[in-house]
Amino acid sequence: MRGEREDVTASAPQPLSVRANLIWNTLGALFYQGCLWLITVLVVVLSKGYDNSGALAYGMALGNILYTIATYNMRSVQVSDAEDRFSAREYIGFRVVTVCVAVLSMSIYTILTTSSPTLLVAALCFFLFKVDESFCSVYYAIEQKSERMDFIGISQALRGVIILLAFSLSLVLTNNINIAVIAMSIGCMTVTLLFDARHASLFGSIAPLVSTSTVLTMFRRYLPAFIALLCYGSVVSLARQIFGNLYGGDSLGVYAAVATPTVIVQLAASFLTAPFVVGLARARADRDRRALVRGLLTIIGGLLIVFVILVMLAALFGEAALVKLYGPSIAESAHLLVPVIIATSEVAFAAVFLDVLVVMGQLRGLMISNLIAVAVCLIVSQPFMASFSMAGINWTIMVSFGIALLIDAILFAWSVSRL
């Protein structure tokens, strides 16, 4: 068995440089997230009113929670598993289990907490898309750990094209948001089966291995990291869900239309952090404090540049751009754009610390900081929304993640000082 594994490793594609991985990951993520952003624009442009936009935003909000449960925050764990505590087959087997748990739990939750039948059906349909996205992530982790993120970039480019074509054509032909979401989900599943699984298999067997003892061990060991990611994703999702239930899908659709350009900030967090995770894990193993601090500052510096540029562009051209995209009816809500970018930037910084603190082994501390963020969100959301309406969503996110980020920064500094 050992000799067989060595043969596979020897024949696997050679790793790329950090720069090459960064370029491939950036290009692929930019294109994929850009296409996801475009469908949130197209759903407004190709529909009458904002009902479809609100339904899509609602489905996305709950779908993000499903994704969190399905992935169990294991990508960073899997990539930084330098000691190979678990095999790729075991990670894949664990993903099969967590996806099943996610679908069951989120379906029950959505049925019990959603008052509108239209929003309920839209959310359940979007779950199909997030199931595929969460499963292909385990293949991405195999390729990322092997430092071949070119496969990831190509996969995301293919998915982006399929999402745009399937979604827009289905919406034009049927004017049904649910059919459009199902169509793009089927297209992405095809990419997972024909492209992602094939390339992940170049680095070893990808046949799922489900062992009760291993699954229970992984559930227990990485429960704090999962709770941290679940709470992280729940802050924005809960804020939007609460607003949608209070003011309806149409009002949520207007907010979602204004907020869609900010996906660039969250994208920046993703593509700037991912290529550095393997290096940060090695730096921690080597007790290299300087490399750890330098790596984190590089990521934060890059995000700050994106953040400042976006705020300036939004202040100067935001209203004109939104009116051109959606028409004059959006003008009265355009003032929300700059605050949305600020709130989304905090979400992006929190995402960075999710990966970095997992690498540092600060799972419990990470869990506590994000639990506090959710608690704050639940406490302040309704008062903020009652006082500021749509802007209350932004205030809820900013206050919740502002407190969490302060705790995360302290945890990182403390972890580095103990090396």
Long-range contacts (C-beta under 8 A, 24 or more apart in sequence): 5-204, 8-203, 8-204, 8-205, 9-203, 9-204, 12-146, 12-202, 12-203, 12-204, 13-146, 13-148, 13-202, 13-203, 15-146, 15-147, 15-148, 16-147, 16-148, 16-149, 16-150, 18-275, 18-276, 18-279, 20-149, 20-150, 21-144, 21-147, 21-148, 21-149, 21-150, 21-275, 22-149, 22-271, 22-275, 24-149, 24-150, 24-152, 24-153, 24-154, 25-149, 25-152, 25-153, 25-271, 25-274, 25-275, 26-153, 26-271, 27-153, 27-157, 28-149, 28-152, 28-153, 28-154, 28-155, 28-156, 28-157, 29-153, 29-156, 29-267, 29-270, 29-271, 29-274, 30-267, 30-271, 31-156, 31-157, 31-160, 32-156, 32-157, 32-159, 32-160, 32-163, 33-263, 33-264, 33-266, 33-267, 33-270, 34-160, 34-263, 34-267, 35-159, 35-160, 35-161, 35-163, 35-164, 36-160, 36-163, 36-263, 37-260, 37-261, 37-263, 37-264, 38-164, 39-163, 39-164, 39-167, 39-168, 39-184, 40-256, 40-257, 40-260, 41-257, 41-260, 41-325, 41-326, 42-164, 42-167, 42-168, 42-171, 43-167, 43-171, 43-177, 43-180, 44-253, 44-257, 44-325, 44-326, 45-325, 45-326, 46-168, 46-171, 46-172, 46-175, 47-171, 47-175, 47-177, 49-250, 49-253, 50-249, 50-250, 50-253, 50-254, 50-257, 51-118, 51-249, 51-250, 51-253, 52-171, 52-177, 52-253, 53-253, 53-254, 53-256, 53-257, 54-119, 54-244, 54-248, 54-249, 54-250, 54-251, 54-252, 54-253, 54-256, 55-118, 55-119, 55-122, 55-177, 55-249, 55-253, 56-122, 56-126, 56-177, 56-181, 56-256, 57-240, 57-244, 57-252, 57-253, 57-255, 57-256, 58-114, 58-119, 58-122, 58-123, 58-240, 58-241, 58-244, 58-249, 58-252, 59-119, 59-122, 59-123, 59-125, 59-126, 59-127, 59-181, 60-126, 61-236, 61-237, 61-240, 61-241, 61-244, 62-106, 62-109, 62-110, 62-123, 62-126, 62-127, 62-237, 62-241, 63-123, 63-126, 63-127, 63-129, 63-130, 64-130, 64-233, 64-236, 64-237, 65-106, 65-109, 65-230, 65-233, 65-234, 65-237, 66-102, 66-103, 66-106, 66-127, 66-130, 66-131, 66-134, 67-102, 67-130, 67-133, 67-134, 67-233, 68-226, 68-229, 68-230, 68-232, 68-233, 68-234, 69-98, 69-101, 69-102, 69-105, 69-106, 69-226, 69-230, 70-95, 70-98, 70-99, 70-101, 70-102, 70-103, 70-130, 70-131, 70-134, 70-135, 71-95, 71-98, 71-134, 71-137, 71-138, 71-229, 72-98, 72-218, 72-219, 72-222, 72-225, 72-226, 72-229, 73-222, 73-225, 73-226, 73-228, 73-229, 73-230, 73-354, 73-358, 74-98, 74-138, 74-141, 74-218, 74-222, 74-225, 75-137, 75-138, 75-140, 75-141, 75-144, 76-225, 76-277, 76-354, 76-355, 76-358, 76-359, 77-222, 77-225, 77-358, 78-138, 78-141, 78-142, 78-145, 79-141, 79-144, 79-145, 79-277, 79-278, 79-281, 80-277, 80-278, 80-280, 80-281, 80-358, 80-359, 81-145, 82-281, 82-282, 82-285, 86-214, 86-218, 87-204, 87-209, 88-142, 88-200, 88-203, 88-204, 88-205, 88-206, 89-204, 89-205, 89-206, 89-207, 89-208, 89-209, 90-209, 90-211, 90-214, 90-218, 91-138, 91-141, 91-142, 92-138, 92-206, 92-207, 92-208, 92-209, 93-208, 93-209, 93-210, 93-211, 93-214, 93-215, 94-210, 94-214, 94-215, 94-218, 95-134, 95-135, 95-137, 95-138, 95-208, 96-208, 96-210, 97-210, 97-215, 99-131, 99-134, 99-135, 102-131, 102-134, 103-127, 103-131, 113-241, 114-245, 115-245, 116-248, 116-249, 118-249, 119-244, 119-249, 121-178, 122-177, 122-178, 122-181, 125-177, 125-178, 125-181, 125-182, 125-185, 126-181, 128-181, 128-182, 128-185, 129-181, 129-184, 129-185, 129-188, 132-185, 132-188, 132-189, 132-192, 133-188, 135-192, 136-188, 136-191, 136-192, 136-196, 139-192, 139-196, 139-197, 139-199, 139-200, 139-206, 140-196, 142-200, 142-203, 142-204, 142-206, 143-199, 143-200, 143-203, 144-274, 144-277, 144-278, 145-278, 146-203, 147-278, 148-199, 148-203, 149-274, 149-275, 151-196, 151-199, 151-200, 154-195, 155-191, 155-195, 155-196, 155-199, 158-191, 158-195, 159-187, 159-188, 159-191, 162-187, 162-188, 162-190, 162-191, 163-187, 163-188, 222-363, 224-363, 224-364, 224-366, 224-367, 225-358, 225-363, 225-366, 225-367, 227-367, 227-370, 227-371, 228-354, 228-357, 228-363, 228-366, 228-367, 228-369, 228-370, 228-371, 229-354, 229-370, 230-370, 231-367, 231-370, 231-371, 231-373, 231-374, 232-350, 232-351, 232-354, 232-370, 232-373, 234-374, 234-377, 235-347, 235-373, 235-374, 235-377, 235-396, 235-397, 235-400, 235-401, 236-347, 236-397, 238-374, 238-377, 238-378, 238-381, 239-377, 239-381, 239-393, 239-396, 239-397, 240-393, 242-381, 242-382, 242-385, 243-381, 243-385, 243-390, 243-392, 243-393, 246-382, 246-385, 247-385, 247-389, 251-390, 254-330, 254-333, 254-390, 255-333, 255-336, 255-390, 255-393, 257-322, 257-325, 257-326, 257-330, 257-333, 258-322, 258-330, 258-333, 258-334, 258-336, 258-337, 258-340, 258-390, 259-336, 259-340, 259-344, 261-314, 261-321, 261-337, 262-310, 262-340, 262-341, 262-344, 264-306, 264-310, 265-303, 265-306, 265-307, 265-310, 265-341, 265-344, 265-345, 265-347, 265-348, 266-344, 266-347, 266-348, 266-351, 268-302, 268-303, 268-306, 268-348, 269-299, 269-303, 269-347, 269-348, 269-349, 269-351, 269-352, 270-351, 272-298, 272-299, 272-302, 272-303, 272-352, 273-299, 273-351, 273-352, 273-355, 273-356, 274-355, 277-355, 277-359, 280-356, 280-359, 281-359, 284-359, 284-360, 284-361, 284-419, 287-419, 289-416, 289-419, 292-360, 292-416, 292-419, 293-416, 296-352, 296-356, 296-412, 299-352, 299-356, 300-349, 300-352, 303-345, 303-348, 303-349, 303-352, 307-341, 307-345, 307-348, 310-341, 311-338, 311-341, 311-342, 314-338, 314-341, 333-390, 336-390, 336-391, 336-394, 339-391, 339-394, 339-395, 339-398, 340-394, 342-394, 342-398, 343-393, 343-394, 343-397, 343-398, 343-401, 344-397, 346-397, 346-398, 346-401, 346-402, 346-405, 347-397, 347-401, 349-401, 349-405, 350-401, 350-404, 350-405, 350-408, 353-405, 353-408, 353-409, 353-411, 353-412, 356-412, 357-408, 357-411, 357-412, 357-415, 360-411, 360-412, 360-415, 360-416, 361-415, 362-411, 362-412, 362-415, 365-407, 365-411, 366-408, 366-411, 368-407, 369-403, 369-404, 369-407, 369-408, 369-411, 370-404, 372-403, 372-404, 372-407, 373-400, 373-401, 373-403, 373-404, 374-400, 376-400, 376-403
